[in-house]
């Protein structure tokens, strides 16, 4: 992986992902996920790191939490004017950070706890999630210098340019508690390292961390942009996030069905299946043909009440899963799991296209 003296070398298998999930809903601090992602430091190069956490805002759990980057005061004023006109803002504040030498050129970083204004929501004839998604797309498309990078309820994404363990310290993640954490260490291949381009990518309560480089980006982007999504950042991880939102929230597919769309079995494999399964997968492949993701990838999808990990159908990127008690783990390397749980009850490498799903035993929390 990345070593001194090889800074100009393109390493397409780089990037690290990690996820920790408590099936009982017990919340724990961000120290564990920082420790897990830090052991894979050589898979990234300091050009991006980030985390997503679920259950961190219980006192505001019914409100959307907007995390926003601003280039300066002008973009902040314009964005806040739009947010206040569209939403009732219960609280607005800077996101707490600490100064550390390795994190430089930070934008203004704010958060807002909001709910749609009733009159605007009624006028729109949309449900709350669709209304909020439209607002996020508006800000990220039309307000220069403002970027809403997290917009779910009782969850938040935290990202920056830097190694992930430094990003965790920068955002004081040891002060947050969540039942689900995901993390990413970035090794950019086709896009520059900048704050907005770091992972996770998030929309509403979905967040994605991703290791890979998908070759179907243009086809996927053209399909998803027909339905109101705007791929402003021109990165494959952004389009994967929107695909999952479209399939699960809008189309009502289960996570297993969504996995069968984005990492669909080959036609030759489908043809050998029993009739009912063959008909189901044929239907999904035909209806959502533009959402098949090709090329190497491993992703962790975070969402309210659960976590899903998924490899491409050929398993061209590494991914390991483990369990012990009520805890579920996923990471690019087994070492990132064993540093937290030296003796897991079960460790396995999921097959290509096989989703690994952890959910809360007692429902959403």
BALOBA-1460 file (C-alpha; in Angstrom, 3 decimals):
// residues 365
<rec num="1" residu="x" x="0.000" y="0.000" z="0.000"/>
<rec num="2" residu="x" x="1.038" y="3.630" z="0.356"/>
<rec num="3" residu="x" x="4.634" y="4.035" z="1.471"/>
<rec num="4" residu="x" x="7.059" y="6.940" z="1.495"/>
<rec num="5" residu="x" x="8.691" y="7.220" z="-1.900"/>
<rec num="6" residu="x" x="5.584" y="6.023" z="-3.772"/>
<rec num="7" residu="x" x="3.521" y="9.193" z="-3.560"/>
<rec num="8" residu="x" x="3.012" y="9.323" z="-7.306"/>
<rec num="9" residu="x" x="1.843" y="5.726" z="-7.538"/>
<rec num="10" residu="x" x="-1.829" y="5.173" z="-8.293"/>
<rec num="11" residu="x" x="-3.159" y="2.440" z="-6.012"/>
<rec num="12" residu="x" x="-6.698" y="1.620" z="-7.138"/>
<rec num="13" residu="x" x="-7.191" y="-0.973" z="-4.403"/>
<rec num="14" residu="x" x="-6.618" y="1.649" z="-1.725"/>
<rec num="15" residu="x" x="-9.211" y="3.076" z="0.679"/>
<rec num="16" residu="x" x="-10.310" y="1.514" z="3.954"/>
<rec num="17" residu="x" x="-13.810" y="0.996" z="5.310"/>
<rec num="18" residu="x" x="-14.986" y="-0.139" z="8.722"/>
<rec num="19" residu="x" x="-18.315" y="-0.492" z="10.492"/>
<rec num="20" residu="x" x="-19.428" y="-1.388" z="14.016"/>
<rec num="21" residu="x" x="-23.040" y="-2.116" z="14.940"/>
<rec num="22" residu="x" x="-24.769" y="-2.882" z="18.237"/>
<rec num="23" residu="x" x="-27.824" y="-5.037" z="17.583"/>
<rec num="24" residu="x" x="-29.163" y="-4.247" z="21.063"/>
<rec num="25" residu="x" x="-29.035" y="-0.512" z="20.321"/>
<rec num="26" residu="x" x="-26.487" y="0.167" z="23.043"/>
<rec num="27" residu="x" x="-24.666" y="3.370" z="22.239"/>
<rec num="28" residu="x" x="-20.885" y="3.656" z="22.525"/>
<rec num="29" residu="x" x="-18.371" y="6.400" z="21.848"/>
<rec num="30" residu="x" x="-16.520" y="7.068" z="18.623"/>
<rec num="31" residu="x" x="-13.229" y="5.921" z="20.139"/>
<rec num="32" residu="x" x="-13.791" y="2.350" z="18.897"/>
<rec num="33" residu="x" x="-14.353" y="3.220" z="15.261"/>
<rec num="34" residu="x" x="-11.348" y="5.553" z="15.291"/>
<rec num="35" residu="x" x="-9.208" y="2.720" z="16.638"/>
<rec num="36" residu="x" x="-10.511" y="0.350" z="13.973"/>
<rec num="37" residu="x" x="-9.915" y="2.622" z="10.980"/>
<rec num="38" residu="x" x="-6.531" y="3.801" z="12.287"/>
<rec num="39" residu="x" x="-5.002" y="0.345" z="11.978"/>
<rec num="40" residu="x" x="-5.585" y="0.519" z="8.210"/>
<rec num="41" residu="x" x="-3.745" y="3.824" z="7.826"/>
<rec num="42" residu="x" x="-1.607" y="2.575" z="4.918"/>
<rec num="43" residu="x" x="-4.746" y="2.050" z="2.810"/>
<rec num="44" residu="x" x="-5.302" y="5.833" z="2.674"/>
<rec num="45" residu="x" x="-3.057" y="8.787" z="1.926"/>
<rec num="46" residu="x" x="-4.399" y="11.649" z="4.029"/>
<rec num="47" residu="x" x="-6.638" y="13.146" z="1.328"/>
<rec num="48" residu="x" x="-9.907" y="12.247" z="2.990"/>
<rec num="49" residu="x" x="-11.414" y="10.585" z="6.029"/>
<rec num="50" residu="x" x="-14.804" y="10.474" z="7.649"/>
<rec num="51" residu="x" x="-17.420" y="8.814" z="9.813"/>
<rec num="52" residu="x" x="-21.177" y="8.339" z="10.060"/>
<rec num="53" residu="x" x="-22.915" y="7.740" z="13.367"/>
<rec num="54" residu="x" x="-26.509" y="6.756" z="14.215"/>
<rec num="55" residu="x" x="-28.292" y="7.586" z="17.452"/>
<rec num="56" residu="x" x="-26.114" y="10.611" z="18.300"/>
<rec num="57" residu="x" x="-28.887" y="13.203" z="18.654"/>
<rec num="58" residu="x" x="-31.571" y="11.595" z="20.856"/>
<rec num="59" residu="x" x="-32.750" y="14.976" z="22.131"/>
<rec num="60" residu="x" x="-33.502" y="16.029" z="18.537"/>
<rec num="61" residu="x" x="-34.423" y="12.616" z="17.126"/>
<rec num="62" residu="x" x="-37.566" y="13.880" z="15.354"/>
<rec num="63" residu="x" x="-35.681" y="16.637" z="13.530"/>
<rec num="64" residu="x" x="-33.487" y="16.549" z="10.458"/>
<rec num="65" residu="x" x="-29.879" y="17.339" z="11.331"/>
<rec num="66" residu="x" x="-28.186" y="19.322" z="8.555"/>
<rec num="67" residu="x" x="-24.379" y="19.313" z="8.643"/>
<rec num="68" residu="x" x="-23.115" y="22.027" z="6.312"/>
<rec num="69" residu="x" x="-19.779" y="23.182" z="4.890"/>
<rec num="70" residu="x" x="-19.476" y="26.872" z="3.951"/>
<rec num="71" residu="x" x="-16.716" y="28.520" z="1.950"/>
<rec num="72" residu="x" x="-17.376" y="31.790" z="3.759"/>
<rec num="73" residu="x" x="-19.900" y="34.164" z="5.315"/>
<rec num="74" residu="x" x="-21.581" y="35.060" z="2.011"/>
<rec num="75" residu="x" x="-22.546" y="31.480" z="1.205"/>
<rec num="76" residu="x" x="-23.571" y="30.930" z="4.831"/>
<rec num="77" residu="x" x="-25.962" y="33.898" z="4.770"/>
<rec num="78" residu="x" x="-27.513" y="32.812" z="1.472"/>
<rec num="79" residu="x" x="-27.927" y="29.217" z="2.615"/>
<rec num="80" residu="x" x="-29.354" y="30.166" z="6.006"/>
<rec num="81" residu="x" x="-31.891" y="32.434" z="4.330"/>
<rec num="82" residu="x" x="-33.053" y="29.487" z="2.247"/>
<rec num="83" residu="x" x="-33.087" y="27.058" z="5.192"/>
<rec num="84" residu="x" x="-35.104" y="29.445" z="7.366"/>
<rec num="85" residu="x" x="-37.611" y="30.053" z="4.560"/>
<rec num="86" residu="x" x="-38.156" y="26.314" z="4.032"/>
<rec num="87" residu="x" x="-37.753" y="24.884" z="7.539"/>
<rec num="88" residu="x" x="-38.469" y="25.685" z="11.137"/>
<rec num="89" residu="x" x="-35.022" y="25.805" z="12.743"/>
<rec num="90" residu="x" x="-35.003" y="24.548" z="16.324"/>
<rec num="91" residu="x" x="-31.249" y="25.028" z="16.832"/>
<rec num="92" residu="x" x="-28.267" y="26.282" z="14.825"/>
<rec num="93" residu="x" x="-24.653" y="26.064" z="15.941"/>
<rec num="94" residu="x" x="-21.116" y="25.426" z="14.810"/>
<rec num="95" residu="x" x="-20.100" y="21.773" z="14.947"/>
<rec num="96" residu="x" x="-17.493" y="21.467" z="17.734"/>
<rec num="97" residu="x" x="-13.959" y="20.807" z="16.513"/>
<rec num="98" residu="x" x="-10.467" y="21.020" z="17.944"/>
<rec num="99" residu="x" x="-7.420" y="22.445" z="16.226"/>
<rec num="100" residu="x" x="-4.847" y="19.854" z="15.250"/>
<rec num="101" residu="x" x="-1.843" y="20.431" z="12.932"/>
<rec num="102" residu="x" x="-2.776" y="17.730" z="10.421"/>
<rec num="103" residu="x" x="-6.229" y="19.170" z="9.584"/>
<rec num="104" residu="x" x="-5.832" y="22.381" z="7.604"/>
<rec num="105" residu="x" x="-7.929" y="24.864" z="5.621"/>
<rec num="106" residu="x" x="-11.175" y="23.940" z="7.343"/>
<rec num="107" residu="x" x="-14.355" y="25.543" z="5.963"/>
<rec num="108" residu="x" x="-17.057" y="26.921" z="8.231"/>
<rec num="109" residu="x" x="-18.840" y="23.842" z="9.644"/>
<rec num="110" residu="x" x="-22.368" y="24.291" z="10.997"/>
<rec num="111" residu="x" x="-25.330" y="22.146" z="11.937"/>
<rec num="112" residu="x" x="-29.050" y="22.872" z="12.022"/>
<rec num="113" residu="x" x="-31.859" y="20.864" z="13.614"/>
<rec num="114" residu="x" x="-34.906" y="21.483" z="11.471"/>
<rec num="115" residu="x" x="-38.363" y="20.356" z="10.432"/>
<rec num="116" residu="x" x="-40.224" y="21.396" z="7.269"/>
<rec num="117" residu="x" x="-42.457" y="24.444" z="7.560"/>
<rec num="118" residu="x" x="-45.993" y="23.102" z="7.533"/>
<rec num="119" residu="x" x="-47.295" y="25.620" z="4.990"/>
<rec num="120" residu="x" x="-44.416" y="24.939" z="2.582"/>
<rec num="121" residu="x" x="-44.724" y="21.194" z="3.036"/>
<rec num="122" residu="x" x="-48.465" y="21.266" z="2.346"/>
<rec num="123" residu="x" x="-47.948" y="23.483" z="-0.678"/>
<rec num="124" residu="x" x="-45.332" y="21.091" z="-2.076"/>
<rec num="125" residu="x" x="-47.631" y="18.024" z="-1.847"/>
<rec num="126" residu="x" x="-44.523" y="15.995" z="-0.885"/>
<rec num="127" residu="x" x="-43.850" y="13.886" z="2.177"/>
<rec num="128" residu="x" x="-41.265" y="15.128" z="4.688"/>
<rec num="129" residu="x" x="-38.377" y="13.065" z="3.329"/>
<rec num="130" residu="x" x="-38.990" y="14.034" z="-0.291"/>
<rec num="131" residu="x" x="-39.379" y="17.695" z="0.645"/>
<rec num="132" residu="x" x="-36.135" y="17.601" z="2.616"/>
<rec num="133" residu="x" x="-34.282" y="15.785" z="-0.155"/>
<rec num="134" residu="x" x="-35.383" y="18.455" z="-2.644"/>
<rec num="135" residu="x" x="-34.105" y="21.171" z="-0.329"/>
<rec num="136" residu="x" x="-30.728" y="19.448" z="0.034"/>
<rec num="137" residu="x" x="-30.426" y="19.123" z="-3.744"/>
<rec num="138" residu="x" x="-31.340" y="22.808" z="-4.162"/>
<rec num="139" residu="x" x="-28.642" y="23.999" z="-1.765"/>
<rec num="140" residu="x" x="-25.961" y="21.726" z="-3.185"/>
<rec num="141" residu="x" x="-26.807" y="22.660" z="-6.784"/>
<rec num="142" residu="x" x="-27.646" y="26.358" z="-6.680"/>
<rec num="143" residu="x" x="-25.943" y="27.956" z="-3.655"/>
<rec num="144" residu="x" x="-22.259" y="28.394" z="-4.415"/>
<rec num="145" residu="x" x="-19.960" y="27.654" z="-1.503"/>
<rec num="146" residu="x" x="-22.570" y="25.776" z="0.558"/>
<rec num="147" residu="x" x="-22.786" y="22.002" z="0.798"/>
<rec num="148" residu="x" x="-25.173" y="20.031" z="3.005"/>
<rec num="149" residu="x" x="-23.206" y="16.839" z="3.563"/>
<rec num="150" residu="x" x="-25.498" y="15.186" z="6.114"/>
<rec num="151" residu="x" x="-29.284" y="15.480" z="6.407"/>
<rec num="152" residu="x" x="-30.783" y="12.570" z="8.353"/>
<rec num="153" residu="x" x="-32.611" y="12.281" z="11.656"/>
<rec num="154" residu="x" x="-30.691" y="11.304" z="14.790"/>
<rec num="155" residu="x" x="-27.531" y="10.691" z="12.767"/>
<rec num="156" residu="x" x="-24.649" y="12.621" z="11.322"/>
<rec num="157" residu="x" x="-21.685" y="12.438" z="8.979"/>
<rec num="158" residu="x" x="-18.328" y="13.977" z="9.874"/>
<rec num="159" residu="x" x="-15.614" y="14.281" z="7.228"/>
<rec num="160" residu="x" x="-12.546" y="16.245" z="6.211"/>
<rec num="161" residu="x" x="-9.281" y="16.180" z="4.292"/>
<rec num="162" residu="x" x="-6.888" y="14.156" z="6.420"/>
<rec num="163" residu="x" x="-6.237" y="10.670" z="7.724"/>
<rec num="164" residu="x" x="-9.428" y="9.287" z="9.296"/>
<rec num="165" residu="x" x="-8.018" y="8.943" z="12.803"/>
<rec num="166" residu="x" x="-7.070" y="12.639" z="12.706"/>
<rec num="167" residu="x" x="-10.524" y="13.536" z="11.394"/>
<rec num="168" residu="x" x="-12.044" y="11.704" z="14.379"/>
<rec num="169" residu="x" x="-9.914" y="13.705" z="16.795"/>
<rec num="170" residu="x" x="-10.719" y="16.933" z="14.920"/>
<rec num="171" residu="x" x="-14.473" y="16.387" z="15.344"/>
<rec num="172" residu="x" x="-14.181" y="15.199" z="18.973"/>
<rec num="173" residu="x" x="-15.962" y="11.957" z="18.146"/>
<rec num="174" residu="x" x="-15.060" y="10.519" z="21.527"/>
<rec num="175" residu="x" x="-17.764" y="12.846" z="22.889"/>
<rec num="176" residu="x" x="-20.529" y="11.275" z="20.746"/>
<rec num="177" residu="x" x="-22.341" y="8.015" z="21.396"/>
<rec num="178" residu="x" x="-24.004" y="5.918" z="18.694"/>
<rec num="179" residu="x" x="-25.292" y="2.366" z="18.182"/>
<rec num="180" residu="x" x="-23.834" y="2.308" z="14.668"/>
<rec num="181" residu="x" x="-20.576" y="3.737" z="13.334"/>
<rec num="182" residu="x" x="-19.011" y="3.580" z="9.895"/>
<rec num="183" residu="x" x="-15.645" y="4.986" z="8.816"/>
<rec num="184" residu="x" x="-13.612" y="5.618" z="5.696"/>
<rec num="185" residu="x" x="-9.965" y="6.275" z="4.907"/>
<rec num="186" residu="x" x="-9.594" y="7.648" z="1.402"/>
<rec num="187" residu="x" x="-7.063" y="7.019" z="-1.338"/>
<rec num="188" residu="x" x="-8.472" y="9.111" z="-4.233"/>
<rec num="189" residu="x" x="-7.951" y="7.722" z="-7.714"/>
<rec num="190" residu="x" x="-9.944" y="9.901" z="-10.131"/>
<rec num="191" residu="x" x="-11.077" y="12.897" z="-8.080"/>
<rec num="192" residu="x" x="-9.153" y="15.382" z="-5.928"/>
<rec num="193" residu="x" x="-8.967" y="15.254" z="-2.174"/>
<rec num="194" residu="x" x="-11.242" y="17.956" z="-0.763"/>
<rec num="195" residu="x" x="-13.640" y="18.278" z="2.158"/>
<rec num="196" residu="x" x="-16.838" y="17.654" z="0.208"/>
<rec num="197" residu="x" x="-15.360" y="14.687" z="-1.630"/>
<rec num="198" residu="x" x="-14.426" y="12.778" z="1.522"/>
<rec num="199" residu="x" x="-16.660" y="9.875" z="2.567"/>
<rec num="200" residu="x" x="-19.257" y="9.163" z="3.865"/>
<rec num="201" residu="x" x="-21.712" y="10.478" z="1.318"/>
<rec num="202" residu="x" x="-25.090" y="10.883" z="2.928"/>
<rec num="203" residu="x" x="-28.666" y="11.715" z="1.970"/>
<rec num="204" residu="x" x="-31.437" y="11.696" z="4.554"/>
<rec num="205" residu="x" x="-30.631" y="8.741" z="6.819"/>
<rec num="206" residu="x" x="-28.595" y="6.797" z="4.239"/>
<rec num="207" residu="x" x="-24.805" y="7.010" z="4.286"/>
<rec num="208" residu="x" x="-22.230" y="5.154" z="2.200"/>
<rec num="209" residu="x" x="-18.522" y="4.517" z="2.646"/>
<rec num="210" residu="x" x="-16.912" y="2.907" z="-0.377"/>
<rec num="211" residu="x" x="-13.712" y="1.263" z="-1.501"/>
<rec num="212" residu="x" x="-13.532" y="0.848" z="-5.258"/>
<rec num="213" residu="x" x="-13.881" y="2.436" z="-8.632"/>
<rec num="214" residu="x" x="-17.074" y="1.729" z="-10.541"/>
<rec num="215" residu="x" x="-17.002" y="1.645" z="-14.318"/>
<rec num="216" residu="x" x="-20.778" y="2.123" z="-14.650"/>
<rec num="217" residu="x" x="-20.787" y="5.648" z="-13.197"/>
<rec num="218" residu="x" x="-22.083" y="7.436" z="-16.306"/>
<rec num="219" residu="x" x="-24.929" y="4.984" z="-16.864"/>
<rec num="220" residu="x" x="-25.858" y="5.033" z="-13.174"/>
<rec num="221" residu="x" x="-25.724" y="8.831" z="-13.043"/>
<rec num="222" residu="x" x="-27.891" y="9.297" z="-16.140"/>
<rec num="223" residu="x" x="-30.528" y="6.959" z="-14.701"/>
<rec num="224" residu="x" x="-30.663" y="8.476" z="-11.238"/>
<rec num="225" residu="x" x="-30.688" y="12.084" z="-12.426"/>
<rec num="226" residu="x" x="-33.972" y="11.397" z="-14.243"/>
<rec num="227" residu="x" x="-35.576" y="11.187" z="-10.793"/>
<rec num="228" residu="x" x="-34.486" y="14.495" z="-9.278"/>
<rec num="229" residu="x" x="-31.074" y="13.561" z="-7.893"/>
<rec num="230" residu="x" x="-28.182" y="15.857" z="-8.797"/>
<rec num="231" residu="x" x="-24.698" y="14.353" z="-8.906"/>
<rec num="232" residu="x" x="-22.857" y="17.596" z="-8.248"/>
<rec num="233" residu="x" x="-19.643" y="16.018" z="-6.987"/>
<rec num="234" residu="x" x="-19.103" y="13.670" z="-9.949"/>
<rec num="235" residu="x" x="-17.989" y="10.766" z="-7.763"/>
<rec num="236" residu="x" x="-19.118" y="7.163" z="-7.786"/>
<rec num="237" residu="x" x="-19.833" y="7.082" z="-4.055"/>
<rec num="238" residu="x" x="-22.316" y="9.931" z="-4.375"/>
<rec num="239" residu="x" x="-24.280" y="8.083" z="-7.056"/>
<rec num="240" residu="x" x="-24.274" y="4.861" z="-4.999"/>
<rec num="241" residu="x" x="-25.880" y="6.757" z="-2.094"/>
<rec num="242" residu="x" x="-28.606" y="8.133" z="-4.337"/>
<rec num="243" residu="x" x="-29.215" y="4.710" z="-5.881"/>
<rec num="244" residu="x" x="-29.810" y="3.162" z="-2.459"/>
<rec num="245" residu="x" x="-32.163" y="5.998" z="-1.464"/>
<rec num="246" residu="x" x="-34.090" y="5.570" z="-4.715"/>
<rec num="247" residu="x" x="-34.399" y="1.794" z="-4.463"/>
<rec num="248" residu="x" x="-35.181" y="1.475" z="-0.760"/>
<rec num="249" residu="x" x="-36.981" y="4.678" z="0.230"/>
<rec num="250" residu="x" x="-38.688" y="5.579" z="-3.031"/>
<rec num="251" residu="x" x="-39.272" y="2.177" z="-4.633"/>
<rec num="252" residu="x" x="-39.811" y="0.260" z="-1.395"/>
<rec num="253" residu="x" x="-37.359" y="-2.544" z="-2.147"/>
<rec num="254" residu="x" x="-35.898" y="-4.531" z="0.697"/>
<rec num="255" residu="x" x="-32.175" y="-4.278" z="1.269"/>
<rec num="256" residu="x" x="-31.725" y="-7.775" z="-0.152"/>
<rec num="257" residu="x" x="-33.626" y="-6.778" z="-3.287"/>
<rec num="258" residu="x" x="-31.601" y="-3.571" z="-3.611"/>
<rec num="259" residu="x" x="-28.407" y="-5.619" z="-3.327"/>
<rec num="260" residu="x" x="-29.725" y="-7.862" z="-6.120"/>
<rec num="261" residu="x" x="-30.058" y="-4.759" z="-8.309"/>
<rec num="262" residu="x" x="-26.685" y="-3.097" z="-7.743"/>
<rec num="263" residu="x" x="-24.713" y="-6.363" z="-7.516"/>
<rec num="264" residu="x" x="-26.973" y="-8.524" z="-9.662"/>
<rec num="265" residu="x" x="-25.992" y="-12.122" z="-10.403"/>
<rec num="266" residu="x" x="-24.926" y="-12.869" z="-13.954"/>
<rec num="267" residu="x" x="-27.672" y="-14.004" z="-16.342"/>
<rec num="268" residu="x" x="-25.988" y="-17.398" z="-16.557"/>
<rec num="269" residu="x" x="-26.315" y="-17.741" z="-12.778"/>
<rec num="270" residu="x" x="-29.937" y="-16.576" z="-12.739"/>
<rec num="271" residu="x" x="-30.884" y="-19.082" z="-15.447"/>
<rec num="272" residu="x" x="-29.922" y="-21.957" z="-13.134"/>
<rec num="273" residu="x" x="-32.072" y="-20.828" z="-10.205"/>
<rec num="274" residu="x" x="-35.462" y="-22.144" z="-9.161"/>
<rec num="275" residu="x" x="-38.392" y="-20.589" z="-11.024"/>
<rec num="276" residu="x" x="-39.608" y="-18.172" z="-8.326"/>
<rec num="277" residu="x" x="-36.139" y="-16.777" z="-7.614"/>
<rec num="278" residu="x" x="-35.290" y="-16.686" z="-11.313"/>
<rec num="279" residu="x" x="-38.420" y="-14.666" z="-12.076"/>
<rec num="280" residu="x" x="-37.754" y="-12.255" z="-9.208"/>
<rec num="281" residu="x" x="-34.163" y="-11.535" z="-10.221"/>
<rec num="282" residu="x" x="-35.084" y="-11.293" z="-13.900"/>
<rec num="283" residu="x" x="-37.699" y="-8.684" z="-13.028"/>
<rec num="284" residu="x" x="-35.253" y="-6.651" z="-10.914"/>
<rec num="285" residu="x" x="-32.525" y="-6.774" z="-13.547"/>
<rec num="286" residu="x" x="-34.887" y="-5.686" z="-16.319"/>
<rec num="287" residu="x" x="-36.696" y="-2.904" z="-14.453"/>
<rec num="288" residu="x" x="-33.587" y="-1.403" z="-12.869"/>
<rec num="289" residu="x" x="-31.028" y="-2.239" z="-15.555"/>
<rec num="290" residu="x" x="-29.484" y="1.235" z="-15.343"/>
<rec num="291" residu="x" x="-28.641" y="0.744" z="-11.673"/>
<rec num="292" residu="x" x="-26.405" y="-2.299" z="-12.006"/>
<rec num="293" residu="x" x="-23.038" y="-1.223" z="-10.598"/>
<rec num="294" residu="x" x="-20.082" y="-2.720" z="-12.451"/>
<rec num="295" residu="x" x="-16.438" y="-2.601" z="-11.480"/>
<rec num="296" residu="x" x="-14.759" y="-3.303" z="-8.149"/>
<rec num="297" residu="x" x="-16.452" y="-2.080" z="-4.972"/>
<rec num="298" residu="x" x="-17.060" y="-2.820" z="-1.344"/>
<rec num="299" residu="x" x="-19.487" y="-0.576" z="0.515"/>
<rec num="300" residu="x" x="-21.022" y="-0.169" z="3.935"/>
<rec num="301" residu="x" x="-24.477" y="1.370" z="3.908"/>
<rec num="302" residu="x" x="-25.614" y="2.953" z="7.157"/>
<rec num="303" residu="x" x="-29.294" y="3.650" z="7.778"/>
<rec num="304" residu="x" x="-31.619" y="4.175" z="10.713"/>
<rec num="305" residu="x" x="-31.866" y="0.861" z="12.542"/>
<rec num="306" residu="x" x="-29.315" y="-1.074" z="10.539"/>
<rec num="307" residu="x" x="-26.152" y="-1.497" z="8.502"/>
<rec num="308" residu="x" x="-25.504" y="-3.368" z="5.257"/>
<rec num="309" residu="x" x="-22.152" y="-4.370" z="3.768"/>
<rec num="310" residu="x" x="-21.877" y="-5.443" z="0.136"/>
<rec num="311" residu="x" x="-19.163" y="-6.466" z="-2.330"/>
<rec num="312" residu="x" x="-19.356" y="-6.335" z="-6.112"/>
<rec num="313" residu="x" x="-20.508" y="-9.602" z="-7.643"/>
<rec num="314" residu="x" x="-16.940" y="-10.683" z="-8.484"/>
<rec num="315" residu="x" x="-15.609" y="-9.664" z="-5.050"/>
<rec num="316" residu="x" x="-12.819" y="-7.514" z="-6.466"/>
<rec num="317" residu="x" x="-12.363" y="-5.652" z="-3.179"/>
<rec num="318" residu="x" x="-11.583" y="-7.137" z="0.207"/>
<rec num="319" residu="x" x="-14.169" y="-7.245" z="2.971"/>
<rec num="320" residu="x" x="-14.419" y="-9.251" z="6.186"/>
<rec num="321" residu="x" x="-17.347" y="-9.546" z="8.607"/>
<rec num="322" residu="x" x="-17.517" y="-10.777" z="12.197"/>
<rec num="323" residu="x" x="-19.890" y="-11.137" z="15.135"/>
<rec num="324" residu="x" x="-19.659" y="-11.523" z="18.875"/>
<rec num="325" residu="x" x="-22.634" y="-11.294" z="21.159"/>
<rec num="326" residu="x" x="-24.837" y="-8.469" z="19.953"/>
<rec num="327" residu="x" x="-21.990" y="-6.756" z="18.074"/>
<rec num="328" residu="x" x="-21.504" y="-6.866" z="14.302"/>
<rec num="329" residu="x" x="-18.323" y="-5.795" z="12.534"/>
<rec num="330" residu="x" x="-17.321" y="-5.192" z="8.924"/>
<rec num="331" residu="x" x="-13.968" y="-3.959" z="7.616"/>
<rec num="332" residu="x" x="-11.595" y="-4.040" z="4.685"/>
<rec num="333" residu="x" x="-9.171" y="-6.081" z="6.795"/>
<rec num="334" residu="x" x="-9.648" y="-8.570" z="9.603"/>
<rec num="335" residu="x" x="-7.063" y="-6.689" z="11.669"/>
<rec num="336" residu="x" x="-9.458" y="-3.735" z="11.941"/>
<rec num="337" residu="x" x="-11.960" y="-6.049" z="13.634"/>
<rec num="338" residu="x" x="-9.580" y="-7.963" z="15.870"/>
<rec num="339" residu="x" x="-8.073" y="-4.765" z="17.249"/>
<rec num="340" residu="x" x="-11.505" y="-4.238" z="18.851"/>
<rec num="341" residu="x" x="-12.585" y="-7.850" z="19.383"/>
<rec num="342" residu="x" x="-9.608" y="-10.264" z="19.530"/>
<rec num="343" residu="x" x="-11.836" y="-13.341" z="19.828"/>
<rec num="344" residu="x" x="-14.960" y="-12.982" z="17.685"/>
<rec num="345" residu="x" x="-17.425" y="-15.865" z="17.684"/>
<rec num="346" residu="x" x="-17.664" y="-15.842" z="13.908"/>
<rec num="347" residu="x" x="-15.463" y="-14.407" z="11.159"/>
<rec num="348" residu="x" x="-16.196" y="-14.756" z="7.456"/>
<rec num="349" residu="x" x="-15.517" y="-13.217" z="4.066"/>
<rec num="350" residu="x" x="-18.875" y="-12.527" z="2.367"/>
<rec num="351" residu="x" x="-19.216" y="-13.789" z="-1.183"/>
<rec num="352" residu="x" x="-19.501" y="-11.380" z="-4.086"/>
<rec num="353" residu="x" x="-22.961" y="-9.825" z="-4.182"/>
<rec num="354" residu="x" x="-23.903" y="-11.330" z="-0.796"/>
<rec num="355" residu="x" x="-25.246" y="-8.622" z="1.534"/>
<rec num="356" residu="x" x="-24.339" y="-8.709" z="5.221"/>
<rec num="357" residu="x" x="-27.101" y="-6.979" z="7.179"/>
<rec num="358" residu="x" x="-27.167" y="-6.104" z="10.880"/>
<rec num="359" residu="x" x="-30.367" y="-4.695" z="12.382"/>
<rec num="360" residu="x" x="-31.592" y="-3.575" z="15.759"/>
<rec num="361" residu="x" x="-33.256" y="-6.377" z="17.697"/>
<rec num="362" residu="x" x="-35.873" y="-4.099" z="19.154"/>
<rec num="363" residu="x" x="-36.643" y="-1.868" z="16.158"/>
<rec num="364" residu="x" x="-35.311" y="1.552" z="15.230"/>
<rec num="365" residu="x" x="-33.458" y="3.575" z="17.840"/>
